[in-house]
Amino acid sequence: MLLAVVVANSEGNILVERFSGVPLEERLHWRSFLVKLGAENLKGAKTEELFIASHKSVSVVYTVLGDVCLYVVGKDEYDELALAEVIFVITSTVKDVCGGKPPTERMFLDKYGKICLCLDEIVWEGILENTDKDRIKRLIRLKPPTEF
């Protein structure tokens, strides 16, 4: 199960978060843990360079994308390899929404609504749902998907 998808800026402020199956009282712990993890390891990291950590029997894959940091937390069948696939889909979709390049924080916030729609189409209630960028683009237009 995917437990969390968190996007933060370089100062550690949370821009978007999606938790699934994480009790409310544990969410603050996860927020602070992920931001601290990023502060320690993402300084000077290249865009889309993947980092892997493990905490409380769950896996964490995180990266920098432009001016924002992206964290994906999973357990059970969502090991490091599956989380890397999830983070690849999210980063490529966010770049598409932001004009094909890694977003600045301002651009990310300008496209916030569309990015949230994309995240909801990619991850639904802790499960990776859509990985095809074209399908995600069709779904965020809020029109019924067509199959070829």
C-alpha positions as CSV (number, residue, x, y, z in Angstrom):
1,M,0.0,0.0,0.0
2,L,1.2,3.5,-0.7
3,L,1.1,5.3,2.6
4,A,2.0,8.8,1.6
5,V,2.8,11.1,-1.3
6,V,4.3,14.4,0.0
7,V,5.6,17.4,-2.0
8,A,7.5,20.1,-0.1
9,N,9.5,23.1,-1.1
10,S,13.2,23.4,-0.5
11,E,12.6,25.1,2.9
12,G,10.6,22.1,4.1
13,N,7.1,23.6,3.8
14,I,4.5,21.0,2.7
15,L,2.8,21.9,-0.6
16,V,0.8,18.8,-1.2
17,E,0.3,15.7,0.9
18,R,-1.8,12.5,0.3
19,F,-1.9,10.0,3.1
20,S,-3.6,6.6,2.9
21,G,-3.9,4.2,5.8
22,V,-1.9,6.4,8.1
23,P,-3.6,7.4,11.4
24,L,-4.0,11.1,12.0
25,E,-1.7,11.0,15.1
26,E,1.1,9.6,13.0
27,R,0.9,12.0,10.1
28,L,2.8,14.8,12.0
29,H,5.6,12.3,12.6
30,W,5.8,11.4,8.9
31,R,5.7,15.0,7.8
32,S,8.6,15.9,10.1
33,F,10.5,12.8,9.3
34,L,10.3,13.3,5.5
35,V,11.2,17.0,5.7
36,K,14.2,16.2,7.9
37,L,15.2,13.3,5.6
38,G,15.1,15.7,2.6
39,A,17.0,18.5,4.4
40,E,19.8,16.1,5.3
41,N,20.2,14.3,1.9
42,L,18.8,16.5,-0.9
43,K,21.1,19.4,-0.7
44,G,23.0,19.6,-4.0
45,A,21.1,16.6,-5.5
46,K,20.4,16.5,-9.2
47,T,16.9,16.8,-10.5
48,E,15.2,13.4,-10.5
49,E,18.1,11.6,-8.8
50,L,16.4,9.0,-6.6
51,F,17.2,8.5,-2.9
52,I,16.0,5.5,-0.9
53,A,15.4,5.1,2.8
54,S,13.7,2.7,5.2
55,H,11.8,3.6,8.3
56,K,9.5,1.5,10.5
57,S,9.4,-1.4,8.0
58,V,8.3,0.9,5.2
59,S,10.2,2.1,2.2
60,V,10.7,5.8,1.2
61,V,11.8,6.9,-2.2
62,Y,12.4,10.6,-2.7
63,T,13.8,13.1,-5.2
64,V,14.2,16.7,-6.1
65,L,12.1,18.0,-9.0
66,G,13.1,21.6,-9.9
67,D,12.4,23.6,-6.7
68,V,10.2,21.0,-5.0
69,C,11.0,17.7,-3.2
70,L,8.8,14.7,-3.8
71,Y,8.5,11.8,-1.2
72,V,6.7,8.5,-1.7
73,V,6.2,6.1,1.2
74,G,5.0,2.5,0.7
75,K,4.9,-0.8,2.4
76,D,4.2,-4.5,1.6
77,E,4.1,-4.8,-2.2
78,Y,5.3,-1.2,-2.7
79,D,9.0,-1.8,-2.2
80,E,11.7,0.5,-3.5
81,L,11.4,-0.7,-7.1
82,A,7.6,-0.1,-7.2
83,L,8.0,3.3,-5.4
84,A,10.6,4.3,-8.1
85,E,7.9,3.6,-10.7
86,V,5.4,5.6,-8.8
87,I,7.8,8.6,-8.5
88,F,8.7,8.3,-12.2
89,V,5.0,8.6,-13.2
90,I,4.5,11.5,-10.8
91,T,7.6,13.5,-11.9
92,S,6.9,13.0,-15.6
93,T,3.3,14.1,-15.2
94,V,4.2,17.1,-13.1
95,K,6.7,18.1,-15.7
96,D,4.1,17.8,-18.4
97,V,1.7,20.0,-16.5
98,C,4.4,22.6,-16.0
99,G,5.3,22.9,-19.6
100,G,7.8,20.0,-20.0
101,K,10.4,21.2,-17.5
102,P,11.0,20.7,-13.8
103,P,8.8,23.2,-11.9
104,T,9.8,26.2,-9.9
105,E,7.9,26.6,-6.7
106,R,5.9,29.4,-8.2
107,M,5.0,27.4,-11.3
108,F,4.1,24.4,-9.1
109,L,1.7,26.6,-7.0
110,D,0.3,28.2,-10.2
111,K,-0.6,24.7,-11.5
112,Y,-1.6,23.4,-8.1
113,G,-5.1,22.4,-9.0
114,K,-4.1,20.4,-12.1
115,I,-1.2,18.8,-10.2
116,C,-3.6,17.7,-7.5
117,L,-6.0,16.2,-10.1
118,C,-3.0,14.3,-11.6
119,L,-1.9,12.9,-8.2
120,D,-5.5,11.8,-7.6
121,E,-5.5,9.9,-10.9
122,I,-2.1,8.3,-10.3
123,V,-2.6,7.2,-6.7
124,W,-6.1,6.4,-5.4
125,E,-6.6,5.3,-1.8
126,G,-3.1,3.9,-1.5
127,I,-3.0,2.0,-4.8
128,L,-1.2,3.0,-8.0
129,E,-4.0,3.4,-10.4
130,N,-2.8,5.0,-13.7
131,T,0.7,5.1,-15.1
132,D,0.0,6.1,-18.7
133,K,0.5,9.9,-19.2
134,D,-2.0,10.2,-22.1
135,R,-4.7,8.5,-20.0
136,I,-4.0,10.8,-17.1
137,K,-4.2,13.8,-19.4
138,R,-7.6,12.7,-20.6
139,L,-8.8,12.0,-17.1
140,I,-7.9,15.4,-15.7
141,R,-10.0,17.0,-18.4
142,L,-12.9,15.4,-16.5
143,K,-14.1,13.7,-19.7
144,P,-14.8,9.9,-19.9
145,P,-11.7,8.0,-21.0
146,T,-11.8,6.3,-24.4
147,E,-10.1,3.1,-25.1
148,F,-8.5,2.5,-28.5
